[in-house]
Amino acid sequence: MKQKGIGTECAHNDTHEIMEHAHILPIFATSTFTFDDAAQGMERFSGKTEGYTYSRFGNPTTSAIEQQLARLEAHGLKNENGSRLELRALLHASGQSAMATMFLSNLKAGDCILSDHSLYGGTHEFLHSFLPQFGIKAIFADMNDLDLVEEVLQKNAAIRLLNLETPSNPTMQCVDIKAACDLAKKYNKKVTVDNTVATPYLQQPFAYGADFVFHSTTKFLNGHGSSIGGVLIGRDIEFMKTKAYNTYKLLGATSSPFDAFLLGQGIKTLPMRMEKHCSNAMLVANFLSGHPAVNKVYYNGLPGHPGYAISIQQMKRPGSLMSFELKGDITKAIQFIDKLKICVRAVSLGTTDTLISHPASMSHSGMPRDLRYKAGISDSLVRMSVGLEDVDDILNDLEQALQ
Ligand SMILES: Cc1ncc(COP(=O)(O)O)c(C=O)c1O
């Protein structure tokens, strides 16, 4: 059958055949599943036959969304034999747990990760402070400096994995995924990409050679701020079925079926939402960059941003997250945030309404100050996830708060 469009893939997350022809994906609110006899239970547990056993190990509602997310990341892509790319997804209770499954299933004591330093605060803290307790070390480098990356790879045979977040939260730094994957392959390393900020609608890291993608589905994929969730998606099906699945089960990182349902409702409108998010964001970024109270705008859709050229190469459009530095110190940022009337004061991103936060004291407060500054997160930096409101209302609100 001809490949469906990505909008169609988003609009359909139902699986009529296995769900009694329900039109909308049902919520399987059950912790466990019954067996016809003991032998069936034994066979399912041993993996000899497929079938649900216990909702921490898998549930029909979460499976439907896992399959949909795998289809979205693989949309239109081919494998090395020229057939449709097959991916496997595991739906998690949060983006943080999807990221933890990814690292813990790939690494053991003595191994190293090479990561770009521009990351979401929780990922940075996990790599910088948490994993070292288990003998796993992270080395941070600018992943666009390919000579440096190659030098680090040559010097550190213990590196197993390259970790990218592109565009990154909050400064929208972009990494050339293909260049990083080509280099990683030369040294037989795997590459993982946090695709939260872009979503599979705007960017598909598997097209450029990534081995794993993870998302905080809490953000644009859910799109309505109604649940916390995450997904880990992998190219190596056997690895996903064994090592990744085992780690996920043992961590107990499974999504609840109710959260999976809410996520599925959000995915249906992903393309339309992303288009409007991007159009509004471009207008907001242009407004902010011309404003006398603003020192610097970090948005990869602006030609002056270091990620601009890479974005054009690997993204459909630049997304809706941005940050900007106000002239002055932290007090200016606080005064500005407190004056907002329409934009909402809250962390998170990707909801229908515009969210504004202060990374230095909120999402990135767990990062050591010197590393935070190095990543461009100054005390007067404000993060903005541009929503779907009438853009004039957003601009008027920003104007009055910047006065
Ligand atoms: C880019 C990115 N990755 C991962 C996470 C973690 O996701 P969650 O909060 O769903 O655990 C976040 C959260 O803000 C994020 O912005």
The ligand as an SDF file (V2000), in Angstrom:
LIG
                    3D

 16 16  0  0  0  0  0  0  0  0999 V2000
   14.4850   18.5190   25.7650 C   0  0  0  0  0  0  0  0  0  0  0  0
   13.9290   17.7720   26.9460 C   0  0  0  0  0  0  0  0  0  0  0  0
   14.2450   16.4790   27.1170 N   0  0  0  0  0  0  0  0  0  0  0  0
   13.7730   15.7690   28.1810 C   0  0  0  0  0  0  0  0  0  0  0  0
   12.9690   16.3550   29.1350 C   0  0  0  0  0  0  0  0  0  0  0  0
   12.4660   15.5540   30.3010 C   0  0  0  0  0  0  0  0  0  0  0  0
   11.1300   15.2390   30.0930 O   0  0  0  0  0  0  0  0  0  0  0  0
   10.0090   15.0020   31.2480 P   0  0  0  0  0  0  0  0  0  0  0  0
    9.8560   16.2660   31.9990 O   0  0  0  0  0  0  0  0  0  0  0  0
    8.8260   14.5760   30.4690 O   0  0  0  0  0  0  0  0  0  0  0  0
   10.5390   13.9100   32.1130 O   0  0  0  0  0  0  0  0  0  0  0  0
   12.6170   17.7080   28.9930 C   0  0  0  0  0  0  0  0  0  0  0  0
   11.7530   18.3680   29.9930 C   0  0  0  0  0  0  0  0  0  0  0  0
   11.6030   19.5640   30.0010 O   0  0  0  0  0  0  0  0  0  0  0  0
   13.1050   18.4250   27.8760 C   0  0  0  0  0  0  0  0  0  0  0  0
   12.8000   19.7160   27.6750 O   0  0  0  0  0  0  0  0  0  0  0  0
  1  2  1  0
  2  3  1  0
  2 15  2  0
  3  4  2  0
  4  5  1  0
  5  6  1  0
  5 12  2  0
  6  7  1  0
  7  8  1  0
  8  9  2  0
  8 10  1  0
  8 11  1  0
 12 13  1  0
 12 15  1  0
 13 14  2  0
 15 16  1  0
M  END
$$$$
